[in-house]
Amino acid sequence: MRRIITTWTLFLLSFSVVSAQFFPSKLNVSLGLNVGASRLYHDIDFQSTVVNADFQRVEEYVEDAFQQEGIEYDYTWDNYAKANKLRDTYIQPRFGFSMNVTYGNLPAFLIIDAMSSTSGYERMAYSGTLGLGKDFEIGDNLGLFLTCMGGYKMVWDKGFGDKTIVNSFGDKFQREKIQQYFGAKEPLGSQKGNLFTLRLGVGKEIGEAGDMSAGLEGYGELDLTDRIQRQARMSNIGIQAYFRFKLIGKSKEEGQFYPNPAGGRKN
């Protein structure tokens, strides 16, 4: 995480230096800090993963123990799943940074995120979202706005795979023990995904110039990736609080009309 913060800091400094020279006046870029949580719906077929090796080990041990007592016992996958409290959905905290890019009043946006993974907060997930939507003002001069956005999201989730399987074990003891069975680098296939995403939220501009904002967003993401490429899903829902500041773009004060001593009005 320290490396991510350092990289973003250097990027912001470089970006600020060149922005005034090379970017058009209608371009708006905001940078933000996000904190929240999400629930992942991965829908894993556990028996087709490395977990099956642990099941076979336990199956042999249990059936041998019963056989020594002269009892025939069939240890099934359902017994294993119930004992380990296997689950196809769970909640993880999320935090990270984002960059929101718009142009003029066009109802289009680009969002670049560096957030902790939906599979486990110890890993990072990087994504780019392109779609339609914008902020709609509420009331007169209150600084409040509603956010409504939807579009396509491409994600590279470095936590998806081993962390997804480990955190799917509801039993804490088994969750720690199962990690020894991960030999494959990507036990669930590709860590890249294509998602359809929707965001709804409410926020408020801060300061007279409106160069900062804070708010709350809820989001839903549906995994569109072909199951041939990756059977497990990256679908999730979540909520996040954010604080953003405008890096490029006119402030509210610059966008107002002011009296011009030479006559006429200035925008």
PAROLUM-776814 format. One record per residue (C-alpha): residue number from 1; z, y, x. Coordinates in nm, 2 decimals, decimal comma. Last residue first. Layout:
! PAROLUM-776814
<node><num>NUM</num><pz>Z</pz><py>Y</py><px>X</px></node>
...
This chain:
! PAROLUM-776814
<node><num>267</num><pz>-1,84</pz><py>3,43</py><px>-1,78</px></node>
<node><num>266</num><pz>-1,87</pz><py>3,80</py><px>-1,73</px></node>
<node><num>265</num><pz>-1,92</pz><py>4,05</py><px>-2,01</px></node>
<node><num>264</num><pz>-2,14</pz><py>4,35</py><px>-2,05</px></node>
<node><num>263</num><pz>-2,09</pz><py>4,67</py><px>-1,86</px></node>
<node><num>262</num><pz>-2,02</pz><py>4,76</py><px>-1,50</px></node>
<node><num>261</num><pz>-1,65</pz><py>4,75</py><px>-1,55</px></node>
<node><num>260</num><pz>-1,68</pz><py>4,39</py><px>-1,68</px></node>
<node><num>259</num><pz>-1,42</pz><py>4,28</py><px>-1,93</px></node>
<node><num>258</num><pz>-1,33</pz><py>3,91</py><px>-1,90</px></node>
<node><num>257</num><pz>-1,47</pz><py>3,60</py><px>-2,07</px></node>
<node><num>256</num><pz>-1,29</pz><py>3,28</py><px>-1,99</px></node>
<node><num>255</num><pz>-1,42</pz><py>2,99</py><px>-1,78</px></node>
<node><num>254</num><pz>-1,26</pz><py>3,11</py><px>-1,45</px></node>
<node><num>253</num><pz>-0,92</pz><py>3,11</py><px>-1,62</px></node>
<node><num>252</num><pz>-0,97</pz><py>2,75</py><px>-1,75</px></node>
<node><num>251</num><pz>-1,04</pz><py>2,63</py><px>-1,40</px></node>
<node><num>250</num><pz>-1,39</pz><py>2,56</py><px>-1,28</px></node>
<node><num>249</num><pz>-1,47</pz><py>2,23</py><px>-1,12</px></node>
<node><num>248</num><pz>-1,37</pz><py>2,03</py><px>-0,81</px></node>
<node><num>247</num><pz>-1,03</pz><py>1,88</py><px>-0,72</px></node>
<node><num>246</num><pz>-0,87</pz><py>1,91</py><px>-1,06</px></node>
<node><num>245</num><pz>-0,52</pz><py>1,75</py><px>-1,07</px></node>
<node><num>244</num><pz>-0,41</pz><py>1,44</py><px>-1,25</px></node>
<node><num>243</num><pz>-0,08</pz><py>1,28</py><px>-1,36</px></node>
<node><num>242</num><pz>-0,10</pz><py>0,96</py><px>-1,54</px></node>
<node><num>241</num><pz>0,10</pz><py>0,73</py><px>-1,77</px></node>
<node><num>240</num><pz>-0,05</pz><py>0,38</py><px>-1,83</px></node>
<node><num>239</num><pz>-0,10</pz><py>0,13</py><px>-2,10</px></node>
<node><num>238</num><pz>-0,25</pz><py>-0,21</py><px>-2,09</px></node>
<node><num>237</num><pz>-0,49</pz><py>-0,48</py><px>-2,24</px></node>
<node><num>236</num><pz>-0,66</pz><py>-0,75</py><px>-2,04</px></node>
<node><num>235</num><pz>-0,96</pz><py>-0,97</py><px>-2,00</px></node>
<node><num>234</num><pz>-1,01</pz><py>-1,10</py><px>-1,64</px></node>
<node><num>233</num><pz>-1,11</pz><py>-1,45</py><px>-1,76</px></node>
<node><num>232</num><pz>-1,11</pz><py>-1,79</py><px>-1,59</px></node>
<node><num>231</num><pz>-1,43</pz><py>-1,99</py><px>-1,61</px></node>
<node><num>230</num><pz>-1,60</pz><py>-1,80</py><px>-1,32</px></node>
<node><num>229</num><pz>-1,97</pz><py>-1,81</py><px>-1,23</px></node>
<node><num>228</num><pz>-2,06</pz><py>-2,06</py><px>-1,51</px></node>
<node><num>227</num><pz>-1,83</pz><py>-1,86</py><px>-1,74</px></node>
<node><num>226</num><pz>-2,07</pz><py>-1,57</py><px>-1,71</px></node>
<node><num>225</num><pz>-1,87</pz><py>-1,24</py><px>-1,66</px></node>
<node><num>224</num><pz>-1,83</pz><py>-1,03</py><px>-1,98</px></node>
<node><num>223</num><pz>-1,45</pz><py>-0,99</py><px>-1,94</px></node>
<node><num>222</num><pz>-1,31</pz><py>-0,76</py><px>-2,22</px></node>
<node><num>221</num><pz>-1,10</pz><py>-0,47</py><px>-2,11</px></node>
<node><num>220</num><pz>-0,85</pz><py>-0,28</py><px>-2,34</px></node>
<node><num>219</num><pz>-0,69</pz><py>0,05</py><px>-2,27</px></node>
<node><num>218</num><pz>-0,40</pz><py>0,27</py><px>-2,37</px></node>
<node><num>217</num><pz>-0,36</pz><py>0,61</py><px>-2,20</px></node>
<node><num>216</num><pz>-0,06</pz><py>0,85</py><px>-2,17</px></node>
<node><num>215</num><pz>-0,08</pz><py>1,20</py><px>-2,04</px></node>
<node><num>214</num><pz>-0,05</pz><py>1,46</py><px>-1,76</px></node>
<node><num>213</num><pz>-0,28</pz><py>1,74</py><px>-1,67</px></node>
<node><num>212</num><pz>-0,35</pz><py>1,98</py><px>-1,38</px></node>
<node><num>211</num><pz>-0,60</pz><py>2,26</py><px>-1,33</px></node>
<node><num>210</num><pz>-0,53</pz><py>2,41</py><px>-1,67</px></node>
<node><num>209</num><pz>-0,54</pz><py>2,76</py><px>-1,51</px></node>
<node><num>208</num><pz>-0,22</pz><py>2,86</py><px>-1,69</px></node>
<node><num>207</num><pz>-0,04</pz><py>2,55</py><px>-1,58</px></node>
<node><num>206</num><pz>-0,04</pz><py>2,20</py><px>-1,72</px></node>
<node><num>205</num><pz>-0,30</pz><py>2,05</py><px>-1,95</px></node>
<node><num>204</num><pz>-0,17</pz><py>1,79</py><px>-2,20</px></node>
<node><num>203</num><pz>-0,27</pz><py>1,44</py><px>-2,27</px></node>
<node><num>202</num><pz>-0,34</pz><py>1,18</py><px>-2,54</px></node>
<node><num>201</num><pz>-0,51</pz><py>0,84</py><px>-2,50</px></node>
<node><num>200</num><pz>-0,77</pz><py>0,59</py><px>-2,59</px></node>
<node><num>199</num><pz>-0,97</pz><py>0,39</py><px>-2,34</px></node>
<node><num>198</num><pz>-1,22</pz><py>0,11</py><px>-2,40</px></node>
<node><num>197</num><pz>-1,37</pz><py>-0,13</py><px>-2,15</px></node>
<node><num>196</num><pz>-1,65</pz><py>-0,38</py><px>-2,13</px></node>
<node><num>195</num><pz>-1,60</pz><py>-0,59</py><px>-1,81</px></node>
<node><num>194</num><pz>-1,80</pz><py>-0,73</py><px>-1,53</px></node>
<node><num>193</num><pz>-1,61</pz><py>-0,92</py><px>-1,26</px></node>
<node><num>192</num><pz>-1,56</pz><py>-0,98</py><px>-0,89</px></node>
<node><num>191</num><pz>-1,29</pz><py>-1,22</py><px>-0,76</px></node>
<node><num>190</num><pz>-1,54</pz><py>-1,50</py><px>-0,77</px></node>
<node><num>189</num><pz>-1,41</pz><py>-1,86</py><px>-0,82</px></node>
<node><num>188</num><pz>-1,07</pz><py>-1,95</py><px>-0,95</px></node>
<node><num>187</num><pz>-0,93</pz><py>-2,10</py><px>-0,63</px></node>
<node><num>186</num><pz>-1,07</pz><py>-1,82</py><px>-0,42</px></node>
<node><num>185</num><pz>-0,95</pz><py>-1,87</py><px>-0,06</px></node>
<node><num>184</num><pz>-0,91</pz><py>-2,25</py><px>-0,12</px></node>
<node><num>183</num><pz>-0,61</pz><py>-2,42</py><px>0,02</px></node>
<node><num>182</num><pz>-0,35</pz><py>-2,32</py><px>-0,23</px></node>
<node><num>181</num><pz>-0,11</pz><py>-2,61</py><px>-0,29</px></node>
<node><num>180</num><pz>0,19</pz><py>-2,44</py><px>-0,11</px></node>
<node><num>179</num><pz>0,21</pz><py>-2,17</py><px>-0,38</px></node>
<node><num>178</num><pz>0,33</pz><py>-2,42</py><px>-0,64</px></node>
<node><num>177</num><pz>0,69</pz><py>-2,40</py><px>-0,51</px></node>
<node><num>176</num><pz>0,76</pz><py>-2,03</py><px>-0,60</px></node>
<node><num>175</num><pz>0,63</pz><py>-2,06</py><px>-0,95</px></node>
<node><num>174</num><pz>0,80</pz><py>-2,40</py><px>-0,99</px></node>
<node><num>173</num><pz>1,14</pz><py>-2,23</py><px>-0,94</px></node>
<node><num>172</num><pz>1,06</pz><py>-1,94</py><px>-1,17</px></node>
<node><num>171</num><pz>0,94</pz><py>-2,15</py><px>-1,46</px></node>
<node><num>170</num><pz>0,68</pz><py>-1,94</py><px>-1,65</px></node>
<node><num>169</num><pz>0,40</pz><py>-2,07</py><px>-1,42</px></node>
<node><num>168</num><pz>0,11</pz><py>-1,84</py><px>-1,49</px></node>
<node><num>167</num><pz>0,22</pz><py>-1,61</py><px>-1,21</px></node>
<node><num>166</num><pz>0,12</pz><py>-1,87</py><px>-0,95</px></node>
<node><num>165</num><pz>-0,22</pz><py>-1,93</py><px>-1,11</px></node>
<node><num>164</num><pz>-0,32</pz><py>-1,56</py><px>-1,13</px></node>
<node><num>163</num><pz>-0,17</pz><py>-1,48</py><px>-0,79</px></node>
<node><num>162</num><pz>-0,40</pz><py>-1,75</py><px>-0,63</px></node>
<node><num>161</num><pz>-0,71</pz><py>-1,64</py><px>-0,81</px></node>
<node><num>160</num><pz>-0,73</pz><py>-1,27</py><px>-0,90</px></node>
<node><num>159</num><pz>-0,52</pz><py>-1,06</py><px>-0,66</px></node>
<node><num>158</num><pz>-0,82</pz><py>-0,91</py><px>-0,47</px></node>
<node><num>157</num><pz>-0,97</pz><py>-0,79</py><px>-0,80</px></node>
<node><num>156</num><pz>-1,32</pz><py>-0,65</py><px>-0,74</px></node>
<node><num>155</num><pz>-1,42</pz><py>-0,47</py><px>-1,06</px></node>
<node><num>154</num><pz>-1,73</pz><py>-0,35</py><px>-1,24</px></node>
<node><num>153</num><pz>-1,66</pz><py>-0,16</py><px>-1,56</px></node>
<node><num>152</num><pz>-1,90</pz><py>-0,08</py><px>-1,84</px></node>
<node><num>151</num><pz>-1,83</pz><py>0,18</py><px>-2,11</px></node>
<node><num>150</num><pz>-1,59</pz><py>0,33</py><px>-2,35</px></node>
<node><num>149</num><pz>-1,40</pz><py>0,66</py><px>-2,37</px></node>
<node><num>148</num><pz>-1,18</pz><py>0,85</py><px>-2,62</px></node>
<node><num>147</num><pz>-0,92</pz><py>1,10</py><px>-2,48</px></node>
<node><num>146</num><pz>-0,73</pz><py>1,33</py><px>-2,71</px></node>
<node><num>145</num><pz>-0,63</pz><py>1,68</py><px>-2,60</px></node>
<node><num>144</num><pz>-0,33</pz><py>1,92</py><px>-2,58</px></node>
<node><num>143</num><pz>-0,34</pz><py>2,25</py><px>-2,40</px></node>
<node><num>142</num><pz>-0,19</pz><py>2,43</py><px>-2,70</px></node>
<node><num>141</num><pz>-0,45</pz><py>2,71</py><px>-2,71</px></node>
<node><num>140</num><pz>-0,57</pz><py>2,62</py><px>-3,06</px></node>
<node><num>139</num><pz>-0,51</pz><py>2,27</py><px>-3,20</px></node>
<node><num>138</num><pz>-0,61</pz><py>1,94</py><px>-3,03</px></node>
<node><num>137</num><pz>-0,89</pz><py>1,95</py><px>-2,77</px></node>
<node><num>136</num><pz>-1,12</pz><py>1,65</py><px>-2,74</px></node>
<node><num>135</num><pz>-1,15</pz><py>1,48</py><px>-2,40</px></node>
<node><num>134</num><pz>-1,47</pz><py>1,29</py><px>-2,33</px></node>
<node><num>133</num><pz>-1,67</pz><py>0,97</py><px>-2,39</px></node>
<node><num>132</num><pz>-1,95</pz><py>0,76</py><px>-2,26</px></node>
<node><num>131</num><pz>-1,97</pz><py>0,51</py><px>-1,98</px></node>
<node><num>130</num><pz>-1,94</pz><py>0,42</py><px>-1,61</px></node>
<node><num>129</num><pz>-1,64</pz><py>0,25</py><px>-1,47</px></node>
<node><num>128</num><pz>-1,59</pz><py>0,16</py><px>-1,10</px></node>
<node><num>127</num><pz>-1,33</pz><py>-0,08</py><px>-0,98</px></node>
<node><num>126</num><pz>-1,09</pz><py>-0,17</py><px>-0,69</px></node>
<node><num>125</num><pz>-0,80</pz><py>-0,42</py><px>-0,74</px></node>
<node><num>124</num><pz>-0,51</pz><py>-0,43</py><px>-0,50</px></node>
<node><num>123</num><pz>-0,26</pz><py>-0,71</py><px>-0,44</px></node>
<node><num>122</num><pz>0,12</pz><py>-0,73</py><px>-0,46</px></node>
<node><num>121</num><pz>0,12</pz><py>-0,62</py><px>-0,83</px></node>
<node><num>120</num><pz>-0,01</pz><py>-0,96</py><px>-0,94</px></node>
<node><num>119</num><pz>-0,28</pz><py>-1,07</py><px>-1,17</px></node>
<node><num>118</num><pz>-0,37</pz><py>-0,73</py><px>-1,32</px></node>
<node><num>117</num><pz>-0,41</pz><py>-0,62</py><px>-0,96</px></node>
<node><num>116</num><pz>-0,26</pz><py>-0,29</py><px>-0,83</px></node>
<node><num>115</num><pz>-0,50</pz><py>0,00</py><px>-0,88</px></node>
<node><num>114</num><pz>-0,77</pz><py>0,17</py><px>-0,68</px></node>
<node><num>113</num><pz>-0,99</pz><py>0,32</py><px>-0,95</px></node>
<node><num>112</num><pz>-1,32</pz><py>0,50</py><px>-0,97</px></node>
<node><num>111</num><pz>-1,40</pz><py>0,66</py><px>-1,30</px></node>
<node><num>110</num><pz>-1,75</pz><py>0,79</py><px>-1,40</px></node>
<node><num>109</num><pz>-1,80</pz><py>0,99</py><px>-1,72</px></node>
<node><num>108</num><pz>-2,04</pz><py>1,08</py><px>-1,99</px></node>
<node><num>107</num><pz>-2,02</pz><py>1,31</py><px>-2,29</px></node>
<node><num>106</num><pz>-2,20</pz><py>1,59</py><px>-2,10</px></node>
<node><num>105</num><pz>-2,01</pz><py>1,92</py><px>-2,12</px></node>
<node><num>104</num><pz>-2,06</pz><py>2,00</py><px>-1,75</px></node>
<node><num>103</num><pz>-2,07</pz><py>1,69</py><px>-1,54</px></node>
<node><num>102</num><pz>-1,78</pz><py>1,44</py><px>-1,53</px></node>
<node><num>101</num><pz>-1,60</pz><py>1,25</py><px>-1,26</px></node>
<node><num>100</num><pz>-1,25</pz><py>1,09</py><px>-1,28</px></node>
<node><num>99</num><pz>-1,09</pz><py>0,96</py><px>-0,96</px></node>
<node><num>98</num><pz>-0,81</pz><py>0,71</py><px>-0,98</px></node>
<node><num>97</num><pz>-0,50</pz><py>0,61</py><px>-0,79</px></node>
<node><num>96</num><pz>-0,25</pz><py>0,33</py><px>-0,81</px></node>
<node><num>95</num><pz>0,01</pz><py>0,15</py><px>-1,03</px></node>
<node><num>94</num><pz>0,04</pz><py>-0,16</py><px>-1,24</px></node>
<node><num>93</num><pz>0,33</pz><py>-0,37</py><px>-1,36</px></node>
<node><num>92</num><pz>0,24</pz><py>-0,73</py><px>-1,47</px></node>
<node><num>91</num><pz>0,25</pz><py>-0,90</py><px>-1,81</px></node>
<node><num>90</num><pz>0,15</pz><py>-1,26</py><px>-1,88</px></node>
<node><num>89</num><pz>-0,12</pz><py>-1,47</py><px>-2,06</px></node>
<node><num>88</num><pz>-0,25</pz><py>-1,82</py><px>-2,03</px></node>
<node><num>87</num><pz>0,10</pz><py>-1,98</py><px>-1,99</px></node>
<node><num>86</num><pz>0,23</pz><py>-2,28</py><px>-1,81</px></node>
<node><num>85</num><pz>0,60</pz><py>-2,34</py><px>-1,89</px></node>
<node><num>84</num><pz>0,65</pz><py>-2,58</py><px>-1,60</px></node>
<node><num>83</num><pz>0,81</pz><py>-2,85</py><px>-1,81</px></node>
<node><num>82</num><pz>0,57</pz><py>-2,79</py><px>-2,10</px></node>
<node><num>81</num><pz>0,26</pz><py>-2,80</py><px>-1,88</px></node>
<node><num>80</num><pz>0,37</pz><py>-3,12</py><px>-1,71</px></node>
<node><num>79</num><pz>0,45</pz><py>-3,30</py><px>-2,03</px></node>
<node><num>78</num><pz>0,12</pz><py>-3,19</py><px>-2,18</px></node>
<node><num>77</num><pz>-0,06</pz><py>-3,32</py><px>-1,87</px></node>
<node><num>76</num><pz>0,08</pz><py>-3,66</py><px>-1,95</px></node>
<node><num>75</num><pz>0,35</pz><py>-3,89</py><px>-1,80</px></node>
<node><num>74</num><pz>0,29</pz><py>-4,24</py><px>-1,95</px></node>
<node><num>73</num><pz>0,61</pz><py>-4,44</py><px>-1,93</px></node>
<node><num>72</num><pz>0,65</pz><py>-4,82</py><px>-1,90</px></node>
<node><num>71</num><pz>1,02</pz><py>-4,89</py><px>-1,84</px></node>
<node><num>70</num><pz>1,15</pz><py>-5,16</py><px>-1,60</px></node>
<node><num>69</num><pz>1,40</pz><py>-4,92</py><px>-1,43</px></node>
<node><num>68</num><pz>1,18</pz><py>-4,91</py><px>-1,12</px></node>
<node><num>67</num><pz>0,89</pz><py>-4,84</py><px>-1,36</px></node>
<node><num>66</num><pz>1,06</pz><py>-4,52</py><px>-1,48</px></node>
<node><num>65</num><pz>1,08</pz><py>-4,38</py><px>-1,13</px></node>
<node><num>64</num><pz>0,73</pz><py>-4,49</py><px>-1,05</px></node>
<node><num>63</num><pz>0,60</pz><py>-4,30</py><px>-1,36</px></node>
<node><num>62</num><pz>0,79</pz><py>-3,99</py><px>-1,26</px></node>
<node><num>61</num><pz>0,67</pz><py>-3,98</py><px>-0,90</px></node>
<node><num>60</num><pz>0,31</pz><py>-4,07</py><px>-0,98</px></node>
<node><num>59</num><pz>0,29</pz><py>-3,80</py><px>-1,25</px></node>
<node><num>58</num><pz>0,46</pz><py>-3,54</py><px>-1,02</px></node>
<node><num>57</num><pz>0,19</pz><py>-3,59</py><px>-0,75</px></node>
<node><num>56</num><pz>-0,09</pz><py>-3,60</py><px>-1,00</px></node>
<node><num>55</num><pz>0,03</pz><py>-3,27</py><px>-1,16</px></node>
<node><num>54</num><pz>0,06</pz><py>-3,11</py><px>-0,82</px></node>
<node><num>53</num><pz>-0,30</pz><py>-3,19</py><px>-0,74</px></node>
<node><num>52</num><pz>-0,41</pz><py>-3,07</py><px>-1,09</px></node>
<node><num>51</num><pz>-0,27</pz><py>-2,72</py><px>-1,00</px></node>
<node><num>50</num><pz>-0,56</pz><py>-2,69</py><px>-0,75</px></node>
<node><num>49</num><pz>-0,78</pz><py>-2,60</py><px>-1,05</px></node>
<node><num>48</num><pz>-0,98</pz><py>-2,80</py><px>-1,31</px></node>
<node><num>47</num><pz>-0,66</pz><py>-2,91</py><px>-1,48</px></node>
<node><num>46</num><pz>-0,55</pz><py>-2,55</py><px>-1,52</px></node>
<node><num>45</num><pz>-0,84</pz><py>-2,45</py><px>-1,75</px></node>
<node><num>44</num><pz>-0,75</pz><py>-2,08</py><px>-1,73</px></node>
<node><num>43</num><pz>-0,75</pz><py>-1,85</py><px>-2,03</px></node>
<node><num>42</num><pz>-0,70</pz><py>-1,54</py><px>-1,82</px></node>
<node><num>41</num><pz>-0,55</pz><py>-1,30</py><px>-2,08</px></node>
<node><num>40</num><pz>-0,38</pz><py>-1,04</py><px>-1,86</px></node>
<node><num>39</num><pz>-0,12</pz><py>-0,80</py><px>-2,00</px></node>
<node><num>38</num><pz>-0,10</pz><py>-0,46</py><px>-1,84</px></node>
<node><num>37</num><pz>0,16</pz><py>-0,22</py><px>-1,71</px></node>
<node><num>36</num><pz>0,19</pz><py>0,15</py><px>-1,62</px></node>
<node><num>35</num><pz>0,17</pz><py>0,41</py><px>-1,34</px></node>
<node><num>34</num><pz>-0,14</pz><py>0,61</py><px>-1,26</px></node>
<node><num>33</num><pz>-0,18</pz><py>0,89</py><px>-1,00</px></node>
<node><num>32</num><pz>-0,48</pz><py>1,12</py><px>-1,04</px></node>
<node><num>31</num><pz>-0,78</pz><py>1,29</py><px>-0,89</px></node>
<node><num>30</num><pz>-1,01</pz><py>1,51</py><px>-1,10</px></node>
<node><num>29</num><pz>-1,37</pz><py>1,59</py><px>-1,03</px></node>
<node><num>28</num><pz>-1,58</pz><py>1,82</py><px>-1,24</px></node>
<node><num>27</num><pz>-1,95</pz><py>1,90</py><px>-1,15</px></node>
<node><num>26</num><pz>-2,09</pz><py>2,21</py><px>-1,32</px></node>
<node><num>25</num><pz>-2,09</pz><py>2,42</py><px>-1,00</px></node>
<node><num>24</num><pz>-2,31</pz><py>2,18</py><px>-0,81</px></node>
<node><num>23</num><pz>-2,15</pz><py>2,00</py><px>-0,50</px></node>
<node><num>22</num><pz>-2,25</pz><py>2,05</py><px>-0,14</px></node>
<node><num>21</num><pz>-2,07</pz><py>2,36</py><px>0,00</px></node>
<node><num>20</num><pz>-1,76</pz><py>2,39</py><px>-0,21</px></node>
<node><num>19</num><pz>-1,69</pz><py>2,01</py><px>-0,19</px></node>
<node><num>18</num><pz>-1,71</pz><py>1,98</py><px>0,19</px></node>
<node><num>17</num><pz>-1,35</pz><py>2,07</py><px>0,29</px></node>
<node><num>16</num><pz>-1,19</pz><py>1,92</py><px>-0,03</px></node>
<node><num>15</num><pz>-1,36</pz><py>1,58</py><px>0,02</px></node>
<node><num>14</num><pz>-1,24</pz><py>1,55</py><px>0,38</px></node>
<node><num>13</num><pz>-0,88</pz><py>1,63</py><px>0,28</px></node>
<node><num>12</num><pz>-0,90</pz><py>1,40</py><px>-0,02</px></node>
<node><num>11</num><pz>-1,04</pz><py>1,11</py><px>0,18</px></node>
<node><num>10</num><pz>-0,77</pz><py>1,14</py><px>0,45</px></node>
<node><num>9</num><pz>-0,51</pz><py>1,12</py><px>0,18</px></node>
<node><num>8</num><pz>-0,68</pz><py>0,83</py><px>0,01</px></node>
<node><num>7</num><pz>-0,69</pz><py>0,63</py><px>0,33</px></node>
<node><num>6</num><pz>-0,33</pz><py>0,70</py><px>0,41</px></node>
<node><num>5</num><pz>-0,22</pz><py>0,60</py><px>0,05</px></node>
<node><num>4</num><pz>-0,42</pz><py>0,27</py><px>0,07</px></node>
<node><num>3</num><pz>-0,28</pz><py>0,19</py><px>0,42</px></node>
<node><num>2</num><pz>0,08</pz><py>0,24</py><px>0,29</px></node>
<node><num>1</num><pz>0,00</pz><py>0,00</py><px>0,00</px></node>
